[in-house]
Structure formats: C-alpha cells, structure tokens
Amino acid sequence: MLALVLAFQSSAKLAFAFGMAVTGTIAITTILFFFIVRHRWQRPLWLAILGAGLFLVVELAFFGANLTKFLHGAWVPLLIGILLFTVMTTWFRGRELVGAERKRVEGPLQSFVDDLRSMDPPLIRGPGTGVFMSRATETAPLSMRACVGHLHSLQGRAIVLSLQSLTIPRIGVEDRLEIDDLRYKDDGITFVRAKYGYAEHYDVPGLVRQVAGAGAESPIDTRDTSFYLSKLELKAGDRAGMSRWRKRLFLATGLVAAEPEDYFRLPRERTITIGSEIEF
C-alpha cells in the first residue's frame, strides 16, 4: 500500500484506482452469487438472472464510469487482479496435471496389496508401525512403493492414511475415521480415510492414536510408529495441458508451500521422506 501511495503521489489518482477496485469487486461478487443461487441452491434460471441483473445494471454502470480513468491509475487494480488470477488458475491447473500423472504412477492400491501376497521371495515384514501419507484415496503411496521396490520390506503394521478436507467447518470425532482392511484381515495393512473440516488443523500423531483405539486390523503401538512422506521432484516437460511458462510459474508457487512435517504435526525424528520424480 505504501508503494502505491508513493507511486501515485496524489489522492485523486489513488481514488481512481480505489474506485475501479471497489466497483469491480462488487460486480464480481454479484456474478459469483448468481452461480451460488443457480447451482448450489438450485433456484430457477430466470430467478437467478433477474436477481443478479437488477444489481449488475447499477454496478456495471459504475464500473464503466471508472473505465474512463483507466490510464490515470485505474489500471493498477486490474493488473493486480489479472496477475492473481493467472497465479491461482495456474496453480489449480498444475495440481490437476500433477495429480493425474501421480495417480498413473502410483497405480491402484488394492492391486498393489494383492501383489504383495504373491511376491517371490516373500516381502520382509519388520517390527513397528509405518504410516504412509497418501493424497489420493485409491492409489498406493509412492513412499510405500519405494519401500517395497527398493528395500523389499515393510513394517509389520502399515497404515495408508488419506486426509480429506470437507466444506463444513468441523467434523465430530465419531465421524472422522473410515477404516478399510483392503480385503485381507491378516496382512497388517489398513487403509484409513480421515475427514477434517476446513476450520480444523491436522494432527496425524493424534489421529494414529485414535486409529489404535478404533479397532484397526492389528494392534498399534503409537510409541513405535514411523511416518513416511512422498516428496515429489517436479519437472516441466513437453506434455500438453499447460504452456511451458505456466509450468515454470507453477513450480515457483511450490517454493512457498509449508513443510509437510509442520503442516501435519509430524515428529521429525520419526518422519522418513522418500523422493520421487514426476514430469508433467
């Protein structure tokens, strides 16, 4: 804000930018409200158009009046909005592309568990409990595949944990967990889906204690639990779906992401990160 004040040097020019920002925000809010009325509340199309149209007639008139001051400072909020819109849509599209490629590489979780039972030589099962963090609900975590593929071993009790964020603020403790033994009750591998509201914070160690008391497939000693994360090394390739400059922008947005250990409240001394490379 201080930079804008120094750049414009007068309250009149700053008012042009402020007017464009306010009228543009009001118009966009009305348009978004139209989509909520139509698609979320399932109201008739004519009613949604009538309600939004009454407001937009006035709001767009004010917005058009501010366009006459475009070269006198009104271009600033438009430029900021375009930049933010570009970053946000790039991030959203990049997540879609990376998620689709990651899903292809990880493969179905159930098929992976089925293959473990027929491995030759048999898979070595060590002591303790391993919690493998998974973004998806139907695929095998890359960290788990790495343990099996490179170490040919897996801890005696393995939990594939998927965290799901819902559009409600909070979830009751009794409704938080969904536990699946993945067809076999004797292999020590359990899939857990944990639901969280958008106002809640993740606490994976506390969640494991809740799983231990919820009747998991085999006993869990929460003091002897290791946590496995899959760290992706992303590379911008030539695949269709996004231009190269937007792929580079998407990679740049990943530099400001929070550390997963802190985000999930994982104890660093018991957290193992396994890297994988994905080209999108």
N, C-alpha and C positions, 0 to 999 in steps of 0.2 A: 504493500500500500504506500509506503514511504517513497518507493521508487516511482510510482505513478504520480504522486504529488510533485516530485522534483521534475519529472518529465513534462507534465502539462503546464506547470508554473502559474496557472490561474484557475480560480474556482469555476469560471464559466466553461472552460474546456473540459474540466473534470466533470462538470454537470452533464455534458453531452454523453460522456462515457457512462455515467451513472444512469441516465435516462434510458439508454439503449439496453443496459444490463437489466434494469427493473422491468421494462415493458417486455423484453424478450423472455425473461423468466416467467412472467405472468402468463404469456401466451403458451409457452411450453407446458406449464402446469395444467392449463385447461385442456390441451391436447392429450396429455397423459391421463387426466381424469376421464376424458371421453373413452379411452381404451379400458379403463377400470370399470366404468359403468357398463360398457358393451360386453367385455369378455370375462370380467371377474364376477360382476353382479348379474350378468345375463339379461340385461334390460333390452327392450326393443330398439332396433337401429334408429328408427325415426325419433324416439325419445332422446337417445344419446346425442344425435345430431342436433336436435332442437335445443337441448340444454347447453351443449358446447358452443353452438352457433351464436346464441344470444350473447355470450361473453366474448367470443372471438371477434365479433363485429366491432366492438368497442376497443378491445385490446390490440387488434391488428391496426386499427386507425392510429392509436398512439405509437405503435411500433413503426408504422410508415412515416409518421411525422418525425421520428428520431432519425430515420434513414437520411433525411436531408442534411444531417450533421455528420455524416459518415466520415468525411475527410477531415473533420475538425476534432476528432477524438473518439467518435462513436465506434470506430473500427477496433478499438482495443478489446472490449468485452467479446466481440465477435471472434477475434483472433484467439483469445484465451479459450473460448468455448470450442472452437474448431480443434485446437491443439489437444484439449482434454478429451474431446470426443474421439479423436484419432487414437490417442493412447489407450482409452478404455476399450474401443472396438478391436484394436489390435491385440490387446491382452486377452479379450474374450475369444477371438478367433484363434489366436495362438494356442490357448488352452484346449480348444476343440481339436486342433490338429495334433498336438502332442498327446492328448488323451486317446485319440483314435489309434495313433501309432503305438502308444504304450499298451493299449488293450490288445493289439495284434501281437506284440512281442511277448506279453505275459501269458496269453492263452487262457483257456477255461480252467478255473480252479478245480472243478470236480474231476476233469480228465487228468489233471496233474496228480491229484490224490490217488486216483485209480492206478496210475502208472507206478506210483511209489510201492505199491504192494507186489508188483511183479518185477522189481529191479533185480538184476543179477550181476554182481553179488548183491545181497540184500543191503538196504540202507542201514548205516550205523546210527543207532539212537543213543545219545549221551544223556547225562543227568541234567536236571533242571528244567526250566520252562522258558520257551522262546516266544516272544510276542512280535509278530511280523505286521508292521503297519501297512495297510492297503488302501489306496484311493478308491478302487473300484469294489464292487460287491460280488462280482462273478469271475474275477481273474486271479491268477496266482501271483503274489507279490514278487517283484524282481529279486529282492533280497533273499526270499525263500528259495527261488530257483537257483540263485548263486550258491547258497549253502549246499544244496543237493548236487548241483552240477560240478562244482569245483572241490568242495570238501567231502562230498559223498557221505554226509552225515546230517543229522537233525536232532535237536534236543528231544528228550522223551515225551515232553508235553509241548505242543506247538499250538499257538493261538493266532489265527489270521484275523486281525482286528480292522474293521472298516468303520469310520466315523461319518455319520450322516447329519448334516445340518438342515433343520426344518424351518418353515416360515412362521413358526409360533415362538414366543419368547422363551418358554421353559417347558421341560418335559418332566413328568413325575418319575421318581426313582423306579417305581414298579413297571413303568412302560419303557424304560430306557433300553433294555437289552433284548436282542433276539439271538438265540444260540442254536447252532446247527452242527450236528456231528458229522456232516458230509457223508452220509450213507453208512459209515463204519463206526462202531462204538468201541473198537478195541485198538485203534491205531494212534490214539493220543493226539489227534489233530482236530481242532474245533474252529469253526468259523463264528465270529461274533460281530453282529452289527449293533452299534451303539448310536442312539438318536440323541441329538442335542438341539435345544432351541437357540435362536440367534443371539439371545442375551446371555447365554451361558458360556463359561470358559472350559476348555478341555482339560482333563486331569486323568491321563492314561494310567498312571500307577494306582490311583484311587479306583479307576474303572476295573483294573485287573483284580483288585480286592473284592469288588462287587461280583465279578465273574466267578471268583473262587467260592463265594457263598451262594451262588445261584444254581449249583448242581452241574458244573461242567463235566465233560466226558471223563476226566481223570483228576485226581487231587492236584491242587496247585499250591505251591509254597511261594508266596509273594516275596519272600526274602531272597529267593534264589531264582529271580526272573531277569532275563536279558531282553532288551528291546532292539529290534532290527529296523533300520530305515533304509530306504532305497533313494540314493542321491543321483539325480539324472544330470548327465553332461549333455546339454542340448547343442546340436549343430544345425545351422541353417543350410539346407540342401536345395536341390532344384525341383523338388516336388511341387505340383500345382496346389493351389488353395490359398496362397498368400504371396505377395510380391517380396523380393529379397530384402528391400529396405524395411518393410514392415516386420519381417522375421528378425532383422537386427534390432529393431525397436522392441520387439517382444523379449528378446534376450536381455536387453538393457533393463526392462522392467523387473526381471528376475533378480537383479543385483540389490534391490531394496527390499526383498522378501525377508520375513523374520526367520530366525533359525528354528528349524522344526523341534529341536530339543527343548527350547524355551516355550514354543507355541503349545506343545503337548505336555509340558512339565515333566519331561523325562529326566531321570538321573543320568548325568553324563558319564559317570563311572561304569554304568551298566548298559550304555547305549552303543550299538555297533552300526556303523554306516557303511553300506556297500554301494559302490558306484556302478553306474551303467550309462552307456552312451546311446542316445536316440537322435536320429536325423529326421527332420520334418520339413 
